[in-house]
Amino acid sequence: MRLDKYLKVSRLIKRRSVAKDAADGGRISINGKTAKAASEVKLGDLLEIGFGDKAVKVEIVEIRETVRAEDASKMYRSLG
């Protein structure tokens, strides 16, 4: 699955266009490497997302095309 779509479906970022801008701006990395919006994500990948002066680190534990809002947080595990 594309990175920007995963971020939207998992609700780490609310809109796919915002996820694309963040990725293309170099604020998202997959396994320590800067990622683009079209980068493919897979189970076990470690994502680091920069939000201003904060960074969110998560591990992908599930990939689904659609998910209910209350189940979205089950798609990743927060690493701090």
Number of C-alpha atoms within 10 A of each C-alpha: 13 13 24 24 21 25 20 19 23 24 17 17 18 12 14 18 14 14 24 20 15 20 22 15 13 15 18 27 20 21 14 11 12 16 22 22 22 14 14 15 20 16 12 14 17 21 26 21 21 16 11 7 5 7 14 14 17 20 19 19 14 16 17 11 9 11 15 9 10 7 10 17 16 14 20 21 15 13 11 7
